[in-house]
Amino acid sequence: MAQFRLQGSKVLAVDMTGDAVKAKNGSMVAYEGDMAFRKMTGGGDGLRGMVTRRLTGESMEVMEVKGHGTCYFADRASEINLVTLHGETLYVEASNLLCTDASLRTGTTFTGLRGASQGNGLFTTTVEGSGQAAILSAGTAIVLRVTPQTPLRVDPGAYVAHTGRLKQHFQSGVNFRTVIGEGGGEAFQIRFEGEGLVYVQPSERDTIGGEL
């Protein structure tokens, strides 16, 4: 199995001995040894995955890298976080997924509605199986544990990924700015309940749900 390691906090080094990994298209910055690169249709899941992503808008262009040596990946100087899966599922925004073991299965899942009046669907990329994945964050991500006794509320613009047995609830009409009286328009929070881990970045992306 390919070995993932960080070179600093913004470059992923993957050591391969005939192994393969799936990575964000165009994220390779250097390699040593003998490597072959192949663009994968529909994010690596064939025709079904391609159709699903066109319908959901959860876009992920993926390439397969296979060979002997070390390949280095990065994406716009973003911070990189390593996640090890043991037969579980990683839920991650497509733009935040950098690289996975080739044996891990990727897909798309519907996780709720963005806004009660707009009815926009929220779709998230899934990574399943046993192996390693590398995810990106704008700034150093924090990993927050959710338990039945300690639910967690997250700004959608700061959400990166989560693992574990978690349920998501989308609360419309409220965000962290409306709490202090500065919100405007329709917005929402994500409430996580159950048992698991949530990755949160210290920088907010633009979201459909409103001003965040």
The 8 nearest C-alpha neighbors of each residue, nearest first, counted from 0:
[[1, 18, 2, 15, 100, 16, 130, 19],
 [2, 0, 15, 14, 18, 13, 3, 100],
 [1, 3, 14, 13, 0, 4, 15, 12],
 [2, 4, 13, 12, 1, 14, 11, 5],
 [5, 3, 12, 11, 13, 2, 6, 81],
 [4, 6, 11, 7, 12, 10, 8, 3],
 [7, 5, 10, 11, 8, 12, 4, 9],
 [6, 8, 5, 9, 10, 11, 79, 78],
 [7, 9, 78, 79, 10, 5, 6, 80],
 [10, 8, 78, 79, 76, 77, 7, 73],
 [9, 11, 73, 6, 72, 5, 8, 7],
 [12, 10, 5, 72, 71, 6, 4, 73],
 [13, 11, 71, 4, 70, 5, 3, 6],
 [12, 14, 3, 70, 69, 2, 15, 4],
 [15, 13, 69, 2, 1, 68, 12, 70],
 [16, 14, 1, 67, 18, 68, 17, 69],
 [17, 15, 67, 18, 66, 68, 14, 1],
 [16, 18, 66, 67, 15, 65, 19, 68],
 [17, 19, 15, 16, 65, 1, 0, 66],
 [20, 18, 65, 101, 64, 63, 17, 100],
 [19, 21, 101, 100, 64, 99, 63, 22],
 [22, 20, 63, 99, 101, 98, 62, 100],
 [23, 21, 98, 62, 61, 97, 24, 20],
 [24, 22, 61, 97, 26, 60, 25, 62],
 [23, 25, 61, 62, 60, 26, 22, 38],
 [26, 24, 27, 23, 62, 28, 22, 74],
 [25, 27, 72, 73, 23, 24, 74, 28],
 [26, 28, 72, 25, 71, 29, 73, 70],
 [27, 29, 72, 71, 26, 73, 30, 70],
 [30, 28, 71, 27, 70, 31, 72, 69],
 [31, 29, 70, 69, 71, 32, 28, 68],
 [30, 32, 69, 68, 70, 33, 29, 34],
 [31, 33, 68, 67, 34, 69, 30, 66],
 [32, 34, 67, 66, 68, 31, 35, 30],
 [35, 33, 66, 65, 67, 32, 36, 64],
 [34, 36, 65, 64, 66, 37, 33, 63],
 [37, 35, 64, 63, 34, 62, 65, 38],
 [36, 38, 63, 62, 39, 64, 35, 65],
 [37, 39, 62, 61, 63, 40, 36, 24],
 [40, 38, 43, 62, 61, 42, 37, 41],
 [39, 41, 43, 42, 45, 38, 49, 44],
 [49, 42, 40, 48, 43, 45, 44, 39],
 [43, 41, 61, 60, 59, 40, 44, 39],
 [42, 44, 39, 41, 40, 45, 61, 48],
 [45, 43, 48, 42, 41, 47, 46, 105],
 [44, 46, 48, 47, 41, 40, 43, 49],
 [47, 45, 49, 48, 50, 41, 44, 40],
 [46, 48, 50, 49, 45, 51, 44, 41],
 [49, 47, 44, 51, 41, 46, 45, 50],
 [41, 48, 50, 46, 52, 47, 51, 45],
 [51, 49, 53, 47, 52, 48, 46, 54],
 [52, 50, 48, 54, 49, 53, 47, 55],
 [51, 53, 55, 57, 49, 54, 56, 50],
 [54, 52, 50, 56, 51, 55, 49, 57],
 [53, 55, 51, 52, 56, 50, 57, 49],
 [56, 54, 52, 57, 53, 51, 122, 120],
 [55, 57, 53, 52, 58, 54, 122, 51],
 [58, 56, 52, 55, 122, 93, 59, 123],
 [57, 59, 56, 52, 93, 60, 53, 42],
 [60, 58, 42, 93, 61, 57, 94, 23],
 [59, 61, 42, 24, 23, 58, 41, 62],
 [62, 60, 24, 23, 42, 22, 39, 59],
 [63, 61, 38, 24, 39, 37, 22, 21],
 [64, 62, 21, 37, 36, 20, 38, 22],
 [63, 65, 36, 20, 19, 35, 21, 62],
 [66, 64, 19, 35, 34, 18, 17, 63],
 [67, 65, 34, 17, 33, 18, 35, 15],
 [66, 68, 16, 15, 17, 33, 32, 34],
 [69, 67, 32, 31, 15, 14, 33, 16],
 [68, 70, 14, 31, 13, 30, 15, 12],
 [69, 71, 30, 13, 12, 29, 31, 14],
 [72, 70, 12, 29, 11, 28, 27, 30],
 [73, 71, 27, 11, 26, 28, 10, 12],
 [72, 74, 10, 26, 9, 11, 28, 27],
 [73, 75, 76, 26, 77, 72, 97, 135],
 [76, 74, 77, 73, 9, 26, 78, 137],
 [75, 77, 74, 9, 73, 78, 10, 137],
 [78, 76, 75, 137, 74, 9, 136, 135],
 [77, 79, 9, 136, 8, 135, 138, 139],
 [80, 78, 135, 9, 134, 8, 77, 133],
 [79, 81, 134, 133, 135, 82, 78, 136],
 [82, 80, 133, 132, 134, 83, 79, 131],
 [81, 83, 132, 131, 133, 84, 80, 134],
 [84, 82, 131, 130, 132, 81, 85, 129],
 [85, 83, 129, 130, 87, 86, 131, 82],
 [86, 84, 129, 87, 128, 83, 130, 88],
 [85, 87, 128, 129, 84, 127, 88, 130],
 [88, 86, 85, 84, 128, 127, 89, 129],
 [89, 87, 127, 126, 162, 90, 125, 128],
 [88, 90, 162, 126, 125, 161, 91, 127],
 [89, 91, 125, 161, 160, 124, 123, 162],
 [92, 90, 160, 124, 159, 123, 93, 89],
 [91, 93, 95, 94, 123, 124, 159, 160],
 [94, 92, 95, 96, 124, 59, 91, 57],
 [95, 93, 92, 96, 59, 58, 135, 97],
 [94, 96, 135, 92, 93, 134, 97, 136],
 [95, 97, 134, 93, 94, 135, 98, 133],
 [98, 96, 23, 134, 133, 22, 135, 95],
 [99, 97, 22, 133, 21, 132, 96, 23],
 [100, 98, 132, 21, 20, 131, 101, 133],
 [99, 101, 20, 102, 103, 131, 130, 21],
 [102, 100, 20, 21, 19, 103, 99, 63],
 [101, 103, 100, 104, 130, 128, 129, 20],
 [102, 104, 128, 101, 127, 100, 126, 105],
 [105, 103, 127, 126, 102, 128, 106, 101],
 [106, 104, 126, 125, 127, 103, 44, 124],
 [105, 107, 125, 124, 48, 126, 104, 108],
 [106, 108, 124, 125, 123, 122, 109, 105],
 [107, 109, 123, 122, 110, 124, 125, 106],
 [110, 108, 122, 111, 121, 123, 107, 120],
 [109, 111, 121, 122, 108, 123, 112, 167],
 [112, 110, 121, 109, 120, 113, 169, 168],
 [111, 113, 120, 119, 121, 118, 114, 169],
 [114, 112, 119, 208, 120, 121, 118, 111],
 [113, 115, 117, 171, 118, 116, 208, 112],
 [114, 116, 118, 117, 171, 113, 112, 119],
 [115, 117, 118, 114, 185, 119, 113, 171],
 [118, 116, 114, 119, 115, 113, 208, 112],
 [119, 117, 115, 114, 116, 112, 113, 120],
 [118, 120, 113, 117, 112, 114, 121, 207],
 [121, 119, 112, 113, 111, 122, 118, 109],
 [120, 122, 111, 112, 110, 113, 109, 119],
 [123, 121, 109, 108, 110, 120, 57, 55],
 [122, 124, 108, 92, 107, 91, 90, 125],
 [123, 125, 107, 91, 93, 106, 90, 92],
 [126, 124, 90, 106, 105, 107, 89, 91],
 [125, 127, 105, 89, 104, 88, 103, 90],
 [128, 126, 88, 104, 103, 87, 89, 125],
 [127, 129, 86, 103, 87, 84, 85, 104],
 [130, 128, 85, 86, 84, 103, 127, 87],
 [131, 129, 84, 83, 100, 128, 103, 85],
 [132, 130, 83, 82, 100, 99, 84, 133],
 [131, 133, 99, 82, 98, 81, 83, 100],
 [132, 134, 81, 98, 97, 80, 82, 99],
 [133, 135, 96, 80, 97, 95, 79, 81],
 [136, 134, 95, 79, 78, 77, 96, 80],
 [135, 137, 78, 138, 200, 77, 140, 79],
 [138, 136, 77, 202, 200, 78, 201, 139],
 [137, 139, 136, 78, 201, 140, 200, 77],
 [138, 140, 78, 200, 136, 141, 137, 201],
 [141, 139, 200, 199, 136, 138, 198, 142],
 [140, 142, 199, 198, 143, 200, 139, 201],
 [141, 143, 198, 197, 196, 199, 140, 144],
 [142, 144, 197, 196, 141, 198, 145, 199],
 [145, 143, 196, 195, 197, 146, 142, 194],
 [144, 146, 195, 194, 150, 149, 196, 151],
 [145, 147, 194, 149, 148, 193, 150, 144],
 [148, 146, 193, 149, 194, 192, 150, 145],
 [147, 149, 146, 150, 145, 193, 192, 194],
 [150, 148, 146, 147, 145, 151, 192, 144],
 [151, 149, 192, 145, 191, 146, 148, 147],
 [150, 152, 191, 190, 145, 149, 153, 192],
 [153, 151, 190, 189, 191, 188, 150, 154],
 [154, 152, 189, 188, 155, 190, 151, 158],
 [153, 155, 188, 157, 156, 189, 158, 174],
 [156, 154, 158, 157, 153, 188, 189, 206],
 [155, 157, 203, 204, 154, 158, 206, 205],
 [156, 158, 203, 200, 155, 154, 199, 202],
 [157, 159, 199, 155, 156, 160, 200, 154],
 [160, 158, 198, 199, 91, 92, 157, 200],
 [161, 159, 91, 198, 90, 197, 158, 92],
 [160, 162, 197, 90, 196, 198, 89, 91],
 [163, 161, 89, 196, 195, 88, 90, 197],
 [164, 162, 195, 165, 194, 196, 161, 88],
 [165, 163, 194, 195, 193, 166, 162, 192],
 [164, 166, 193, 192, 163, 194, 195, 191],
 [165, 167, 192, 191, 193, 168, 164, 190],
 [168, 166, 191, 190, 189, 165, 169, 192],
 [167, 169, 190, 189, 170, 191, 166, 111],
 [170, 168, 189, 188, 171, 190, 187, 167],
 [169, 171, 187, 188, 168, 189, 173, 172],
 [172, 170, 187, 114, 173, 186, 169, 115],
 [171, 173, 186, 185, 187, 170, 174, 184],
 [174, 172, 187, 186, 171, 177, 188, 170],
 [175, 173, 187, 177, 176, 188, 186, 211],
 [174, 176, 178, 177, 173, 154, 179, 211],
 [177, 175, 182, 181, 178, 174, 179, 180],
 [176, 178, 182, 180, 181, 179, 174, 175],
 [177, 179, 176, 175, 180, 174, 173, 181],
 [180, 178, 177, 176, 181, 175, 182, 174],
 [179, 181, 177, 178, 182, 176, 183, 175],
 [182, 180, 176, 177, 179, 183, 178, 175],
 [183, 181, 177, 176, 180, 184, 174, 210],
 [182, 184, 210, 181, 185, 177, 186, 209],
 [183, 185, 209, 186, 210, 182, 172, 208],
 [186, 184, 172, 209, 208, 171, 183, 114],
 [187, 185, 209, 172, 208, 173, 171, 174],
 [186, 188, 171, 173, 170, 174, 172, 208],
 [187, 189, 170, 154, 174, 169, 153, 155],
 [188, 190, 169, 153, 152, 168, 155, 167],
 [189, 191, 152, 168, 167, 151, 169, 188],
 [192, 190, 167, 151, 166, 150, 165, 152],
 [193, 191, 150, 166, 165, 147, 190, 167],
 [194, 192, 165, 147, 146, 164, 166, 145],
 [193, 195, 146, 164, 145, 165, 163, 147],
 [196, 194, 163, 145, 162, 164, 144, 165],
 [195, 197, 144, 162, 161, 143, 145, 163],
 [196, 198, 161, 143, 142, 160, 199, 144],
 [199, 197, 142, 160, 159, 141, 161, 140],
 [198, 200, 158, 140, 141, 159, 157, 197],
 [199, 201, 140, 157, 202, 136, 137, 138],
 [202, 200, 138, 157, 140, 137, 199, 203],
 [203, 201, 200, 137, 157, 204, 138, 156],
 [202, 204, 156, 157, 205, 201, 200, 155],
 [205, 203, 156, 206, 202, 157, 155, 211],
 [204, 206, 156, 203, 207, 211, 210, 209],
 [207, 205, 208, 156, 204, 209, 155, 211],
 [208, 206, 209, 205, 113, 119, 210, 114],
 [209, 207, 186, 113, 206, 114, 187, 185],
 [210, 208, 186, 185, 207, 211, 184, 206],
 [209, 211, 186, 183, 184, 208, 182, 185],
 [210, 209, 174, 186, 176, 156, 175, 154]]
